[in-house]
Amino acid sequence: MKTDADILIIGAGASGMAAALQAVRDCPEARIVLLERSDRPGKKLLTTGNGRCNLSNREIGISCYNPAAERFTQVLDNYGGDIGFFRSLGLMTREDAEGRVYPLSGQASSVLDVLRFAVASSGAKIICSAEVTGISEEGSGFTVTTADGRQFTSRKVIAAVGSPAGAHGYDNKQLISSFRRRGIRLRPFSPALVYLSVDELPAQLRGTRVQAEATLRLEDGRSFSETGEVQFGEGYVSGICVMDLSREYDGEAGAGIEFDLCPELTAEDIAENLETARISRADAPASAALTGLVPKAVGETVLKQCCKDVFRRKTGSLTAEEILSITELVKRFRLRVSGKGPFRSAQICTGGTDELNGSTLESTVCRGLYFCGEIVDVDGKCGGYNLHWAWASGRAAGAAAAAALNE
Ligand SMILES: Cc1cc2nc3c(=O)[nH]c(=O)nc-3n(C[C@H](O)[C@H](O)[C@H](O)COP(=O)(O)OP(=O)(O)OC[C@H]3O[C@@H](n4cnc5c(N)ncnc54)[C@H](O)[C@@H]3O)c2cc1C
C-alpha cells in the first residue's frame, strides 16, 4: 500500500514532538508527519511550570506515578535520561533545591523552540489546524480522517493527543470513540493536579497559606498524605500537596481532607506551648494563643472553634480542656471534600489506555498503533514527572514505530 507517511503522529505536543525526533534519529529515511489540531505546535508547553516549564526531575522513579504505571517501568528505564535528550538538542537546564529541572533560560518558550526547530530541521513535517477525528485500519496501515474531511494514510500511527487538562482542554470525543471502536479500552479521564472543593471552609481562612501535612481520607478507608504549603481559597483548598492528593480523588462521596496545621511539633509540644502562653501572656487576647505556631488567621479560626466567646477572653482564661481541644484541632483540622476543580483548571488527567506493550507502547489490540504521553494511563505528581513521562514515552513510541518499519 502506498501511503502519505511512514509514521503519522497525531498531536504535535510534548510527547508527539519527542516521538518524531526519536523516530527520525532511528530511521532517518522515514517519512514522518505530525497532525496538530491547534494553529501552532506545543502550545500547552508555554503554560507549564508557570511559564518556566518544569521539564523533568532529578529523582525519577516508578513510585512517582500511579500504580498502573508499573507496567511501563522499561520505558522510563530506556528513555528516562531526558536531560541528555535536551542537551542533544542544545538546551541547557538547571535544577532547583528540590530536584526540579528547568531550562537554564527560565522560559518555557525555550523548550518549545528547541523542539519545534529540531523537528523542522529533521525533515518531519508538522501540519497544523488538522484535527484528527477518526482512525481506521487500511491493509497493513491506517487511514486517519480530519475534522475538515482530509484523509492521510500511514504505515504506523502514534497517538500523542494528550488529555483534556488545561485551559484549552479538548475532550477528543470523536477520536476516542474511534479508538474504542477498534477495541481499545480507555479509562475515562478525570481532572488531576487540581484544587479540591471543600464544604464549610471558614471565611477567615480565605487567602491564607500554611505549611501543613494534608491527609485525604476516602470513604473506603484508604488514606494518602502529602506535606507542603496549603492554600485556602473560597470554597477550595490548593497548593502542591493538595494537588498531588487530587490524583487519588475520583469524586467519591464521604471523602474528607484533614490537615496537621503544625506538622513540625507533636501534640504534646503544642499543648506545652499553649500552657506557656497561658502563663506568660495571661493578659493577651485569647484569640492570639497560637501566635508563633500558625498564621494568625489559622490560629483565630482554631481558637474560635474550640473556645466559646474567645474574642472577649484573655489567654490566661484558657482551661486545660480547651488547650486539649485546640491541640487536637491544630493536629486534625478536617474539611469535607465535595469535588475537585474542572478539566480547565487541572494540569493533568488520570485515566487513558494501558492495553499497551510495556516497552514499545504499541497497542496490544491494534498492531501498528502506538500511544504516548498523557493518553496512556500514567499520571505523576507535581515536579516535572508528567513532562518527563511525555518525553520518555514519546521517544519509546517513536523508536518502536521506527524499528517496526523494517520488520
Ligand atoms: C497549566 C499547566 C501546567 C503544567 N506544568 C507542568 C510542569 O511544569 N511540569 C510537568 O511535568 N507537567 C506540567 N503539566 C503537564 C504537562 O503539560 C502534560 O503532562 C504534557 O504536556 C502531556 O504531553 P502530551 O504530549 O501527552 O500532551 P500535550 O502536550 O497536551 O500535547 C497533545 C497535542 O495534541 C494535540 N491534539 C489533541 N487532540 C488532537 C487531535 N484530535 N488531532 C490533532 N491534534 C490533537 C493538542 O493540540 C496538543 O498539541 C502542566 C499542565 C498544565 C495544563
The ligand as a Gaussian input file, in Angstrom:
#p B3LYP/6-31G(d) Opt

LIG

0 1
 C       -1.101000      24.787000      33.356000
 C       -0.273000      23.522000      33.233000
 C        0.993000      23.493000      33.793000
 C        1.760000      22.316000      33.724000
 N        3.019000      22.335000      34.232000
 C        3.775000      21.214000      34.167000
 C        5.119000      21.214000      34.618000
 O        5.679000      22.258000      34.987000
 N        5.793000      20.025000      34.604000
 C        5.238000      18.873000      34.140000
 O        5.888000      17.835000      34.173000
 N        3.983000      18.852000      33.640000
 C        3.248000      20.001000      33.615000
 N        1.984000      19.979000      33.079000
 C        1.502000      18.725000      32.444000
 C        2.120000      18.572000      31.028000
 O        1.942000      19.765000      30.304000
 C        1.469000      17.400000      30.292000
 O        1.574000      16.246000      31.079000
 C        2.145000      17.162000      28.942000
 O        2.063000      18.296000      28.126000
 C        1.490000      15.977000      28.236000
 O        2.100000      15.803000      26.995000
 P        1.268000      15.166000      25.789000
 O        2.135000      15.181000      24.609000
 O        0.638000      13.915000      26.208000
 O        0.054000      16.195000      25.575000
 P        0.103000      17.689000      25.075000
 O        1.354000      18.343000      25.432000
 O       -1.181000      18.289000      25.543000
 O        0.058000      17.536000      23.501000
 C       -1.047000      16.998000      22.810000
 C       -1.138000      17.706000      21.469000
 O       -2.077000      17.009000      20.667000
 C       -2.928000      17.952000      20.032000
 N       -4.179000      17.252000      19.763000
 C       -5.102000      16.845000      20.653000
 N       -6.103000      16.210000      20.023000
 C       -5.794000      16.206000      18.712000
 C       -6.449000      15.704000      17.559000
 N       -7.610000      15.078000      17.650000
 N       -5.865000      15.875000      16.350000
 C       -4.667000      16.523000      16.235000
 N       -4.019000      17.040000      17.302000
 C       -4.567000      16.868000      18.524000
 C       -3.061000      19.067000      21.050000
 O       -3.479000      20.283000      20.440000
 C       -1.648000      19.125000      21.617000
 O       -0.814000      19.998000      20.886000
 C        1.231000      21.147000      33.095000
 C       -0.030000      21.202000      32.519000
 C       -0.777000      22.375000      32.569000
 C       -2.150000      22.390000      31.932000

